[in-house]
Amino acid sequence: MTPKNTRDLYRIIPFGVNWFIFTSIYLLLERGLLHELKFYPATGNPYEFGLVTVISLVLSTCAGLCIGVVEIKFFDKFFLKKSFGRALIIKVLIYVSIMVFFLMGISLVRYIDIYESNILDIKVWESLWHFVSSFIFWSTELYIAAIIGGSIFFSQVSQNTGMLVLHNFLVGKYTQPVEEERIFMFLDMKSSTTIAEDMGHLKYFEMLRRYYYDMTDSIINHRGEIKEYVGDMIVISWSLRNGLKYNNCIECFYSMKEAILAQQDQYMSKYNMVPSFRAGIHYGKVTAGEIGIIKKDIIFTGDVLNVTARIESFCKSRNTDLVISKKLKDRLTLGDNYIQKNLGVTEIKGRNEDIELVSIHKMS
């Protein structure tokens, strides 16, 4: 399974989990209210706790997973440019409408089974009408709407904060500061100031949003984590293991280049330019932890961040797109398809120890 599919799966599963949990709560509340009754007081329809529980949990979990698939695989792109509030309302209305017809269909089948009859039996339709026109039916739909809205809201929050960041907040991984080794890439767009002035800031921002969108799959597929966007710069990080594996930190850079070039016709037609970028990569120890009061975040501090930023700035003066530290290069397994050029030892401002740099170029 590709990293992107794994990521999508981890975003879909919470929909099924949420539906299972909230359906269980509803069924327990219903059981507490009905207790030993054998029928629903509001409709007079038969009530069997065991059967209702099994059917409801199975169907609700499947429904949640189906909604998750539609949400992640289709609606994410369709509603990309709509406000979150408007998209949330439209999605809830769509899903609830589907659920109304779904519950009506399930109830119809159940009443046919209860009465051991067929779809033409008037008793089946009378029972269905009593159920659909009852308070319990529409209160259930309202509860379903709340579950759907909550699931979508959770999905959007995890998307905005980053799934890994949200997971780390939930499990409290960085409640206390921890030290770890990480790889960082500082990636900067070339000539961004000139482009913004020529294009106009609103159109430039639109282009920047498209630019980051087109690179995202490459980052996901190479197990990178987006730490922050700083104007036209993006900071990407890997655990040491994930970054070294399959040369992910290097391959990610060239995959992003391919992704932008694949869309060059669209960039030229809409923006009359194709964005290009340069990057510096380095690794070392950082201290990671939660910080903030009214807005919490997980941040990294350490010399490696300052050094990586400086390495990226050397790309322009050395007229190359990708520069990495020799320290990192020695940890990678680069094949013959990479051209490596030693740039020598460079002094880093504010740092006592100099650093040896290497430029990397991947042959087609």
C-alpha positions as YAML, in Angstrom:
chain: A
units: angstrom
residues:
- id: 1
  name: MET
  ca: [0.00, 0.00, 0.00]
- id: 2
  name: THR
  ca: [1.37, 3.42, -0.96]
- id: 3
  name: PRO
  ca: [1.89, 6.08, 1.73]
- id: 4
  name: LYS
  ca: [-0.93, 8.13, 0.18]
- id: 5
  name: ASN
  ca: [-3.38, 5.22, 0.35]
- id: 6
  name: THR
  ca: [-2.25, 4.51, 3.92]
- id: 7
  name: ARG
  ca: [-2.88, 8.15, 4.81]
- id: 8
  name: ASP
  ca: [-6.34, 8.05, 3.18]
- id: 9
  name: LEU
  ca: [-7.15, 4.85, 5.08]
- id: 10
  name: TYR
  ca: [-6.19, 6.48, 8.39]
- id: 11
  name: ARG
  ca: [-8.49, 9.38, 7.54]
- id: 12
  name: ILE
  ca: [-11.39, 7.08, 6.56]
- id: 13
  name: ILE
  ca: [-11.26, 4.76, 9.60]
- id: 14
  name: PRO
  ca: [-12.24, 7.49, 12.13]
- id: 15
  name: PHE
  ca: [-15.56, 7.91, 10.29]
- id: 16
  name: GLY
  ca: [-16.42, 4.26, 10.97]
- id: 17
  name: VAL
  ca: [-15.17, 4.50, 14.57]
- id: 18
  name: ASN
  ca: [-17.21, 7.66, 15.24]
- id: 19
  name: TRP
  ca: [-20.37, 6.07, 13.87]
- id: 20
  name: PHE
  ca: [-19.83, 2.91, 15.91]
- id: 21
  name: ILE
  ca: [-19.29, 4.89, 19.14]
- id: 22
  name: PHE
  ca: [-22.20, 7.30, 18.73]
- id: 23
  name: THR
  ca: [-24.57, 4.56, 17.57]
- id: 24
  name: SER
  ca: [-23.63, 2.54, 20.66]
- id: 25
  name: ILE
  ca: [-24.41, 5.55, 22.86]
- id: 26
  name: TYR
  ca: [-27.78, 6.02, 21.14]
- id: 27
  name: LEU
  ca: [-28.68, 2.34, 21.49]
- id: 28
  name: LEU
  ca: [-27.79, 2.33, 25.20]
- id: 29
  name: LEU
  ca: [-29.90, 5.44, 25.80]
- id: 30
  name: GLU
  ca: [-32.75, 3.87, 23.84]
- id: 31
  name: ARG
  ca: [-32.45, 0.65, 25.87]
- id: 32
  name: GLY
  ca: [-32.51, 2.62, 29.11]
- id: 33
  name: LEU
  ca: [-35.69, 4.40, 28.07]
- id: 34
  name: LEU
  ca: [-37.54, 1.39, 26.63]
- id: 35
  name: HIS
  ca: [-36.21, -1.14, 29.17]
- id: 36
  name: GLU
  ca: [-38.32, -4.31, 28.84]
- id: 37
  name: LEU
  ca: [-40.78, -2.98, 26.27]
- id: 38
  name: LYS
  ca: [-41.30, -5.10, 23.19]
- id: 39
  name: PHE
  ca: [-42.49, -2.25, 21.00]
- id: 40
  name: TYR
  ca: [-41.73, 1.41, 20.30]
- id: 41
  name: PRO
  ca: [-44.32, 3.54, 22.14]
- id: 42
  name: ALA
  ca: [-44.25, 6.23, 19.46]
- id: 43
  name: THR
  ca: [-44.95, 3.91, 16.54]
- id: 44
  name: GLY
  ca: [-46.10, 0.60, 17.98]
- id: 45
  name: ASN
  ca: [-43.48, -1.17, 15.87]
- id: 46
  name: PRO
  ca: [-41.72, -4.23, 17.37]
- id: 47
  name: TYR
  ca: [-38.56, -3.63, 19.41]
- id: 48
  name: GLU
  ca: [-35.92, -6.34, 19.92]
- id: 49
  name: PHE
  ca: [-32.81, -5.01, 21.64]
- id: 50
  name: GLY
  ca: [-30.41, -7.75, 20.49]
- id: 51
  name: LEU
  ca: [-31.46, -7.69, 16.85]
- id: 52
  name: VAL
  ca: [-31.66, -3.89, 16.72]
- id: 53
  name: THR
  ca: [-28.20, -3.55, 18.29]
- id: 54
  name: VAL
  ca: [-26.44, -5.92, 15.90]
- id: 55
  name: ILE
  ca: [-28.12, -4.53, 12.79]
- id: 56
  name: SER
  ca: [-27.64, -0.91, 13.85]
- id: 57
  name: LEU
  ca: [-23.96, -1.26, 14.75]
- id: 58
  name: VAL
  ca: [-23.07, -3.13, 11.57]
- id: 59
  name: LEU
  ca: [-25.01, -0.79, 9.30]
- id: 60
  name: SER
  ca: [-23.88, 2.40, 11.04]
- id: 61
  name: THR
  ca: [-20.21, 1.40, 10.94]
- id: 62
  name: CYS
  ca: [-20.48, 0.51, 7.26]
- id: 63
  name: ALA
  ca: [-22.34, 3.77, 6.59]
- id: 64
  name: GLY
  ca: [-19.61, 5.73, 8.40]
- id: 65
  name: LEU
  ca: [-16.87, 4.06, 6.38]
- id: 66
  name: CYS
  ca: [-18.77, 4.67, 3.12]
- id: 67
  name: ILE
  ca: [-19.16, 8.35, 4.02]
- id: 68
  name: GLY
  ca: [-15.45, 8.45, 4.83]
- id: 69
  name: VAL
  ca: [-14.57, 7.04, 1.41]
- id: 70
  name: VAL
  ca: [-16.80, 9.56, -0.38]
- id: 71
  name: GLU
  ca: [-15.49, 12.40, 1.79]
- id: 72
  name: ILE
  ca: [-11.78, 11.64, 1.38]
- id: 73
  name: LYS
  ca: [-11.72, 10.32, -2.18]
- id: 74
  name: PHE
  ca: [-14.23, 12.66, -3.84]
- id: 75
  name: PHE
  ca: [-15.63, 15.54, -1.77]
- id: 76
  name: ASP
  ca: [-12.20, 16.72, -0.58]
- id: 77
  name: LYS
  ca: [-11.34, 17.87, -4.10]
- id: 78
  name: PHE
  ca: [-14.85, 18.94, -5.10]
- id: 79
  name: PHE
  ca: [-15.24, 21.29, -2.13]
- id: 80
  name: LEU
  ca: [-11.61, 22.43, -2.08]
- id: 81
  name: LYS
  ca: [-12.39, 26.07, -2.91]
- id: 82
  name: LYS
  ca: [-15.60, 26.37, -0.88]
- id: 83
  name: SER
  ca: [-15.68, 27.78, 2.63]
- id: 84
  name: PHE
  ca: [-15.64, 25.16, 5.35]
- id: 85
  name: GLY
  ca: [-18.99, 26.29, 6.80]
- id: 86
  name: ARG
  ca: [-20.81, 26.16, 3.46]
- id: 87
  name: ALA
  ca: [-19.19, 22.86, 2.50]
- id: 88
  name: LEU
  ca: [-20.14, 21.37, 5.89]
- id: 89
  name: ILE
  ca: [-23.83, 22.33, 5.53]
- id: 90
  name: ILE
  ca: [-24.07, 21.05, 1.94]
- id: 91
  name: LYS
  ca: [-22.35, 17.78, 2.79]
- id: 92
  name: VAL
  ca: [-24.56, 17.16, 5.84]
- id: 93
  name: LEU
  ca: [-27.71, 17.79, 3.78]
- id: 94
  name: ILE
  ca: [-26.52, 15.40, 1.06]
- id: 95
  name: TYR
  ca: [-25.58, 12.66, 3.51]
- id: 96
  name: VAL
  ca: [-28.76, 13.02, 5.60]
- id: 97
  name: SER
  ca: [-30.93, 12.84, 2.47]
- id: 98
  name: ILE
  ca: [-29.17, 9.64, 1.49]
- id: 99
  name: MET
  ca: [-29.59, 8.25, 5.01]
- id: 100
  name: VAL
  ca: [-33.34, 9.01, 5.00]
- id: 101
  name: PHE
  ca: [-33.84, 6.87, 1.91]
- id: 102
  name: PHE
  ca: [-31.40, 4.28, 3.21]
- id: 103
  name: LEU
  ca: [-33.27, 3.89, 6.52]
- id: 104
  name: MET
  ca: [-36.58, 3.78, 4.69]
- id: 105
  name: GLY
  ca: [-35.27, 0.96, 2.50]
- id: 106
  name: ILE
  ca: [-33.85, -0.99, 5.47]
- id: 107
  name: SER
  ca: [-37.07, -0.52, 7.44]
- id: 108
  name: LEU
  ca: [-39.15, -1.68, 4.49]
- id: 109
  name: VAL
  ca: [-37.14, -4.90, 4.24]
- id: 110
  name: ARG
  ca: [-37.38, -5.41, 8.01]
- id: 111
  name: TYR
  ca: [-41.17, -5.00, 8.09]
- id: 112
  name: ILE
  ca: [-41.56, -7.43, 5.22]
- id: 113
  name: ASP
  ca: [-39.54, -9.93, 7.28]
- id: 114
  name: ILE
  ca: [-41.46, -9.24, 10.52]
- id: 115
  name: TYR
  ca: [-44.85, -9.73, 8.89]
- id: 116
  name: GLU
  ca: [-43.55, -12.56, 6.70]
- id: 117
  name: SER
  ca: [-45.21, -10.80, 3.84]
- id: 118
  name: ASN
  ca: [-44.25, -8.93, 0.65]
- id: 119
  name: ILE
  ca: [-43.80, -5.36, -0.53]
- id: 120
  name: LEU
  ca: [-47.46, -5.07, -1.57]
- id: 121
  name: ASP
  ca: [-48.78, -5.78, 1.92]
- id: 122
  name: ILE
  ca: [-50.63, -2.72, 3.30]
- id: 123
  name: LYS
  ca: [-49.44, -3.53, 6.83]
- id: 124
  name: VAL
  ca: [-45.81, -3.17, 5.69]
- id: 125
  name: TRP
  ca: [-46.45, 0.31, 4.28]
- id: 126
  name: GLU
  ca: [-48.53, 1.41, 7.27]
- id: 127
  name: SER
  ca: [-45.70, 0.43, 9.61]
- id: 128
  name: LEU
  ca: [-43.19, 2.24, 7.40]
- id: 129
  name: TRP
  ca: [-45.34, 5.37, 7.34]
- id: 130
  name: HIS
  ca: [-45.74, 5.31, 11.13]
- id: 131
  name: PHE
  ca: [-41.98, 5.04, 11.47]
- id: 132
  name: VAL
  ca: [-41.09, 7.74, 8.90]
- id: 133
  name: SER
  ca: [-43.66, 10.22, 10.22]
- id: 134
  name: SER
  ca: [-42.73, 9.67, 13.85]
- id: 135
  name: PHE
  ca: [-40.72, 11.90, 16.15]
- id: 136
  name: ILE
  ca: [-38.26, 9.06, 16.77]
- id: 137
  name: PHE
  ca: [-37.39, 8.87, 13.06]
- id: 138
  name: TRP
  ca: [-36.61, 12.56, 12.70]
- id: 139
  name: SER
  ca: [-34.84, 12.74, 16.06]
- id: 140
  name: THR
  ca: [-32.69, 9.87, 14.79]
- id: 141
  name: GLU
  ca: [-31.99, 11.79, 11.59]
- id: 142
  name: LEU
  ca: [-31.00, 14.82, 13.66]
- id: 143
  name: TYR
  ca: [-28.66, 12.63, 15.68]
- id: 144
  name: ILE
  ca: [-27.21, 11.23, 12.44]
- id: 145
  name: ALA
  ca: [-26.71, 14.77, 11.11]
- id: 146
  name: ALA
  ca: [-24.79, 15.60, 14.30]
- id: 147
  name: ILE
  ca: [-22.59, 12.51, 13.87]
- id: 148
  name: ILE
  ca: [-21.92, 13.36, 10.23]
- id: 149
  name: GLY
  ca: [-21.14, 16.97, 11.05]
- id: 150
  name: GLY
  ca: [-18.84, 15.93, 13.89]
- id: 151
  name: SER
  ca: [-17.04, 13.37, 11.69]
- id: 152
  name: ILE
  ca: [-16.48, 15.90, 8.92]
- id: 153
  name: PHE
  ca: [-15.35, 18.53, 11.42]
- id: 154
  name: PHE
  ca: [-12.85, 16.10, 12.96]
- id: 155
  name: SER
  ca: [-11.58, 15.17, 9.48]
- id: 156
  name: GLN
  ca: [-11.13, 18.83, 8.56]
- id: 157
  name: VAL
  ca: [-9.31, 19.61, 11.81]
- id: 158
  name: SER
  ca: [-6.94, 16.68, 11.24]
- id: 159
  name: GLN
  ca: [-6.38, 17.92, 7.68]
- id: 160
  name: ASN
  ca: [-5.63, 21.48, 8.79]
- id: 161
  name: THR
  ca: [-3.35, 20.58, 11.70]
- id: 162
  name: GLY
  ca: [-1.86, 17.51, 10.03]
- id: 163
  name: MET
  ca: [-2.86, 13.98, 10.99]
- id: 164
  name: LEU
  ca: [0.43, 13.26, 12.71]
- id: 165
  name: VAL
  ca: [0.32, 16.51, 14.69]
- id: 166
  name: LEU
  ca: [-3.25, 15.79, 15.83]
- id: 167
  name: HIS
  ca: [-2.27, 12.23, 16.76]
- id: 168
  name: ASN
  ca: [0.70, 13.52, 18.76]
- id: 169
  name: PHE
  ca: [-1.57, 15.99, 20.58]
- id: 170
  name: LEU
  ca: [-4.09, 13.26, 21.42]
- id: 171
  name: VAL
  ca: [-1.54, 10.75, 22.74]
- id: 172
  name: GLY
  ca: [0.52, 13.48, 24.42]
- id: 173
  name: LYS
  ca: [3.77, 12.47, 22.73]
- id: 174
  name: TYR
  ca: [5.28, 15.93, 23.13]
- id: 175
  name: THR
  ca: [3.59, 17.05, 26.36]
- id: 176
  name: GLN
  ca: [7.08, 16.83, 27.85]
- id: 177
  name: PRO
  ca: [9.97, 17.92, 25.58]
- id: 178
  name: VAL
  ca: [11.79, 15.06, 23.87]
- id: 179
  name: GLU
  ca: [15.01, 14.91, 21.91]
- id: 180
  name: GLU
  ca: [15.10, 13.17, 18.55]
- id: 181
  name: GLU
  ca: [17.04, 13.08, 15.30]
- id: 182
  name: ARG
  ca: [15.22, 14.45, 12.29]
- id: 183
  name: ILE
  ca: [15.89, 15.45, 8.68]
- id: 184
  name: PHE
  ca: [14.74, 18.88, 7.54]
- id: 185
  name: MET
  ca: [14.27, 20.35, 4.08]
- id: 186
  name: PHE
  ca: [13.87, 24.08, 3.54]
- id: 187
  name: LEU
  ca: [12.38, 24.53, 0.07]
- id: 188
  name: ASP
  ca: [12.10, 28.01, -1.43]
- id: 189
  name: MET
  ca: [10.55, 29.23, -4.68]
- id: 190
  name: LYS
  ca: [12.96, 30.96, -7.05]
- id: 191
  name: SER
  ca: [12.46, 34.67, -7.83]
- id: 192
  name: SER
  ca: [9.27, 34.76, -5.77]
- id: 193
  name: THR
  ca: [9.46, 38.51, -5.05]
- id: 194
  name: THR
  ca: [9.73, 39.38, -8.75]
- id: 195
  name: ILE
  ca: [6.95, 36.93, -9.64]
- id: 196
  name: ALA
  ca: [4.63, 38.42, -7.01]
- id: 197
  name: GLU
  ca: [5.28, 41.97, -8.25]
- id: 198
  name: ASP
  ca: [4.73, 41.05, -11.91]
- id: 199
  name: MET
  ca: [1.70, 38.86, -11.28]
- id: 200
  name: GLY
  ca: [-0.03, 40.88, -8.58]
- id: 201
  name: HIS
  ca: [-0.35, 39.61, -5.03]
- id: 202
  name: LEU
  ca: [-3.85, 38.12, -5.31]
- id: 203
  name: LYS
  ca: [-3.04, 36.10, -8.42]
- id: 204
  name: TYR
  ca: [0.33, 35.18, -6.93]
- id: 205
  name: PHE
  ca: [-1.41, 33.82, -3.84]
- id: 206
  name: GLU
  ca: [-3.74, 31.76, -6.05]
- id: 207
  name: MET
  ca: [-0.70, 30.38, -7.89]
- id: 208
  name: LEU
  ca: [1.04, 29.65, -4.58]
- id: 209
  name: ARG
  ca: [-1.94, 27.65, -3.38]
- id: 210
  name: ARG
  ca: [-1.93, 25.61, -6.60]
- id: 211
  name: TYR
  ca: [1.86, 25.18, -6.33]
- id: 212
  name: TYR
  ca: [1.65, 23.72, -2.82]
- id: 213
  name: TYR
  ca: [-1.31, 21.54, -3.79]
- id: 214
  name: ASP
  ca: [0.59, 20.00, -6.71]
- id: 215
  name: MET
  ca: [3.56, 19.12, -4.48]
- id: 216
  name: THR
  ca: [1.58, 17.57, -1.64]
- id: 217
  name: ASP
  ca: [1.27, 14.04, -3.04]
- id: 218
  name: SER
  ca: [5.05, 13.87, -3.51]
- id: 219
  name: ILE
  ca: [5.58, 14.80, 0.13]
- id: 220
  name: ILE
  ca: [3.02, 12.23, 1.32]
- id: 221
  name: ASN
  ca: [4.37, 9.47, -0.94]
- id: 222
  name: HIS
  ca: [7.88, 10.00, 0.39]
- id: 223
  name: ARG
  ca: [6.71, 10.02, 4.02]
- id: 224
  name: GLY
  ca: [7.49, 13.68, 4.62]
- id: 225
  name: GLU
  ca: [5.73, 15.85, 7.19]
- id: 226
  name: ILE
  ca: [4.86, 19.45, 6.39]
- id: 227
  name: LYS
  ca: [5.96, 21.49, 9.38]
- id: 228
  name: GLU
  ca: [5.02, 24.94, 8.17]
- id: 229
  name: TYR
  ca: [4.49, 27.24, 5.21]
- id: 230
  name: VAL
  ca: [6.44, 30.48, 5.42]
- id: 231
  name: GLY
  ca: [5.29, 32.59, 2.48]
- id: 232
  name: ASP
  ca: [6.75, 30.85, -0.56]
- id: 233
  name: MET
  ca: [8.94, 28.57, 1.58]
- id: 234
  name: ILE
  ca: [7.86, 25.19, 2.85]
- id: 235
  name: VAL
  ca: [9.58, 23.33, 5.69]
- id: 236
  name: ILE
  ca: [9.41, 19.54, 5.40]
- id: 237
  name: SER
  ca: [10.64, 17.07, 7.99]
- id: 238
  name: TRP
  ca: [11.24, 13.34, 8.29]
- id: 239
  name: SER
  ca: [12.09, 11.04, 11.11]
- id: 240
  name: LEU
  ca: [15.65, 9.89, 10.45]
- id: 241
  name: ARG
  ca: [14.45, 6.40, 9.55]
- id: 242
  name: ASN
  ca: [11.79, 7.54, 7.08]
- id: 243
  name: GLY
  ca: [14.00, 10.16, 5.47]
- id: 244
  name: LEU
  ca: [16.93, 7.81, 4.86]
- id: 245
  name: LYS
  ca: [14.78, 4.90, 3.68]
- id: 246
  name: TYR
  ca: [14.80, 4.71, -0.13]
- id: 247
  name: ASN
  ca: [16.51, 8.15, -0.07]
- id: 248
  name: ASN
  ca: [13.06, 9.61, 0.59]
- id: 249
  name: CYS
  ca: [14.36, 13.07, 1.49]
- id: 250
  name: ILE
  ca: [16.15, 13.34, -1.88]
- id: 251
  name: GLU
  ca: [13.56, 11.53, -3.98]
- id: 252
  name: CYS
  ca: [10.84, 13.81, -2.57]
- id: 253
  name: PHE
  ca: [12.60, 16.86, -4.03]
- id: 254
  name: TYR
  ca: [12.77, 15.39, -7.54]
- id: 255
  name: SER
  ca: [9.25, 14.01, -7.31]
- id: 256
  name: MET
  ca: [8.01, 17.54, -6.55]
- id: 257
  name: LYS
  ca: [9.89, 18.82, -9.58]
- id: 258
  name: GLU
  ca: [8.21, 16.20, -11.76]
- id: 259
  name: ALA
  ca: [4.80, 17.08, -10.31]
- id: 260
  name: ILE
  ca: [5.21, 20.76, -11.21]
- id: 261
  name: LEU
  ca: [6.58, 19.99, -14.69]
- id: 262
  name: ALA
  ca: [3.62, 17.68, -15.32]
- id: 263
  name: GLN
  ca: [1.35, 20.71, -14.82]
- id: 264
  name: GLN
  ca: [3.52, 23.21, -16.72]
- id: 265
  name: ASP
  ca: [0.97, 23.74, -19.51]
- id: 266
  name: GLN
  ca: [-1.68, 24.72, -16.95]
- id: 267
  name: TYR
  ca: [0.75, 27.08, -15.19]
- id: 268
  name: MET
  ca: [1.73, 28.71, -18.46]
- id: 269
  name: SER
  ca: [-1.87, 29.16, -19.63]
- id: 270
  name: LYS
  ca: [-3.10, 30.58, -16.32]
- id: 271
  name: TYR
  ca: [-0.04, 32.33, -14.85]
- id: 272
  name: ASN
  ca: [2.31, 32.68, -17.83]
- id: 273
  name: MET
  ca: [5.12, 31.04, -15.84]
- id: 274
  name: VAL
  ca: [6.15, 27.72, -14.34]
- id: 275
  name: PRO
  ca: [7.38, 27.93, -10.72]
- id: 276
  name: SER
  ca: [10.75, 26.42, -9.85]
- id: 277
  name: PHE
  ca: [12.46, 25.99, -6.52]
- id: 278
  name: ARG
  ca: [15.64, 25.15, -4.64]
- id: 279
  name: ALA
  ca: [16.22, 23.35, -1.37]
- id: 280
  name: GLY
  ca: [18.69, 22.65, 1.40]
- id: 281
  name: ILE
  ca: [18.61, 19.44, 3.45]
- id: 282
  name: HIS
  ca: [20.36, 18.55, 6.69]
- id: 283
  name: TYR
  ca: [19.80, 16.38, 9.73]
- id: 284
  name: GLY
  ca: [20.59, 16.49, 13.41]
- id: 285
  name: LYS
  ca: [19.18, 16.46, 16.91]
- id: 286
  name: VAL
  ca: [16.22, 18.67, 17.80]
- id: 287
  name: THR
  ca: [14.13, 19.18, 20.90]
- id: 288
  name: ALA
  ca: [10.42, 18.75, 20.19]
- id: 289
  name: GLY
  ca: [7.54, 19.73, 22.43]
- id: 290
  name: GLU
  ca: [4.17, 21.41, 22.80]
- id: 291
  name: ILE
  ca: [4.20, 25.15, 23.28]
- id: 292
  name: GLY
  ca: [1.62, 27.93, 23.57]
- id: 293
  name: ILE
  ca: [-1.42, 28.78, 25.69]
- id: 294
  name: ILE
  ca: [-4.25, 30.19, 23.55]
- id: 295
  name: LYS
  ca: [-2.84, 28.41, 20.48]
- id: 296
  name: LYS
  ca: [-0.90, 25.22, 21.00]
- id: 297
  name: ASP
  ca: [1.65, 23.95, 18.54]
- id: 298
  name: ILE
  ca: [4.37, 21.33, 18.38]
- id: 299
  name: ILE
  ca: [7.67, 22.99, 17.56]
- id: 300
  name: PHE
  ca: [11.25, 21.87, 17.00]
- id: 301
  name: THR
  ca: [14.27, 23.75, 18.24]
- id: 302
  name: GLY
  ca: [17.90, 23.06, 17.53]
- id: 303
  name: ASP
  ca: [20.98, 24.04, 15.55]
- id: 304
  name: VAL
  ca: [19.90, 21.82, 12.64]
- id: 305
  name: LEU
  ca: [17.10, 24.25, 11.71]
- id: 306
  name: ASN
  ca: [19.41, 27.26, 11.47]
- id: 307
  name: VAL
  ca: [21.97, 25.24, 9.50]
- id: 308
  name: THR
  ca: [19.37, 23.90, 7.05]
- id: 309
  name: ALA
  ca: [18.09, 27.42, 6.38]
- id: 310
  name: ARG
  ca: [21.67, 28.56, 5.69]
- id: 311
  name: ILE
  ca: [22.29, 25.59, 3.40]
- id: 312
  name: GLU
  ca: [19.22, 26.52, 1.36]
- id: 313
  name: SER
  ca: [20.54, 30.09, 0.97]
- id: 314
  name: PHE
  ca: [23.79, 28.70, -0.50]
- id: 315
  name: CYS
  ca: [21.90, 27.18, -3.44]
- id: 316
  name: LYS
  ca: [21.58, 30.55, -5.15]
- id: 317
  name: SER
  ca: [25.23, 31.53, -4.73]
- id: 318
  name: ARG
  ca: [26.36, 28.08, -5.90]
- id: 319
  name: ASN
  ca: [23.89, 28.08, -8.82]
- id: 320
  name: THR
  ca: [22.38, 24.73, -7.94]
- id: 321
  name: ASP
  ca: [18.92, 23.51, -6.99]
- id: 322
  name: LEU
  ca: [19.71, 21.04, -4.24]
- id: 323
  name: VAL
  ca: [22.43, 21.25, -1.60]
- id: 324
  name: ILE
  ca: [22.74, 18.86, 1.33]
- id: 325
  name: SER
  ca: [25.23, 18.46, 4.14]
- id: 326
  name: LYS
  ca: [27.97, 15.88, 3.62]
- id: 327
  name: LYS
  ca: [26.96, 14.54, 7.02]
- id: 328
  name: LEU
  ca: [23.57, 13.62, 5.54]
- id: 329
  name: LYS
  ca: [25.03, 12.44, 2.23]
- id: 330
  name: ASP
  ca: [27.19, 9.91, 4.06]
- id: 331
  name: ARG
  ca: [24.05, 8.39, 5.61]
- id: 332
  name: LEU
  ca: [22.29, 8.00, 2.25]
- id: 333
  name: THR
  ca: [22.77, 5.31, -0.38]
- id: 334
  name: LEU
  ca: [22.94, 7.27, -3.61]
- id: 335
  name: GLY
  ca: [23.26, 5.33, -6.85]
- id: 336
  name: ASP
  ca: [24.99, 6.17, -10.12]
- id: 337
  name: ASN
  ca: [21.95, 8.14, -11.28]
- id: 338
  name: TYR
  ca: [22.96, 10.96, -8.91]
- id: 339
  name: ILE
  ca: [25.69, 13.43, -9.77]
- id: 340
  name: GLN
  ca: [27.38, 14.56, -6.57]
- id: 341
  name: LYS
  ca: [29.64, 17.59, -6.40]
- id: 342
  name: ASN
  ca: [31.56, 18.47, -3.27]
- id: 343
  name: LEU
  ca: [31.19, 22.20, -2.56]
- id: 344
  name: GLY
  ca: [33.80, 22.25, 0.16]
- id: 345
  name: VAL
  ca: [33.68, 23.46, 3.73]
- id: 346
  name: THR
  ca: [31.46, 26.46, 4.43]
- id: 347
  name: GLU
  ca: [31.29, 28.72, 7.44]
- id: 348
  name: ILE
  ca: [27.85, 29.05, 9.00]
- id: 349
  name: LYS
  ca: [27.19, 32.40, 10.65]
- id: 350
  name: GLY
  ca: [26.67, 32.09, 14.40]
- id: 351
  name: ARG
  ca: [28.13, 28.58, 14.47]
- id: 352
  name: ASN
  ca: [31.63, 27.67, 15.62]
- id: 353
  name: GLU
  ca: [31.85, 24.51, 13.54]
- id: 354
  name: ASP
  ca: [32.04, 24.74, 9.74]
- id: 355
  name: ILE
  ca: [30.00, 22.38, 7.56]
- id: 356
  name: GLU
  ca: [30.85, 20.51, 4.38]
- id: 357
  name: LEU
  ca: [28.27, 20.75, 1.62]
- id: 358
  name: VAL
  ca: [27.43, 18.64, -1.42]
- id: 359
  name: SER
  ca: [25.25, 19.49, -4.41]
- id: 360
  name: ILE
  ca: [23.05, 16.72, -5.77]
- id: 361
  name: HIS
  ca: [21.70, 16.37, -9.29]
- id: 362
  name: LYS
  ca: [19.57, 13.45, -10.41]
- id: 363
  name: MET
  ca: [19.96, 12.32, -14.01]
- id: 364
  name: SER
  ca: [16.78, 11.60, -15.96]
...
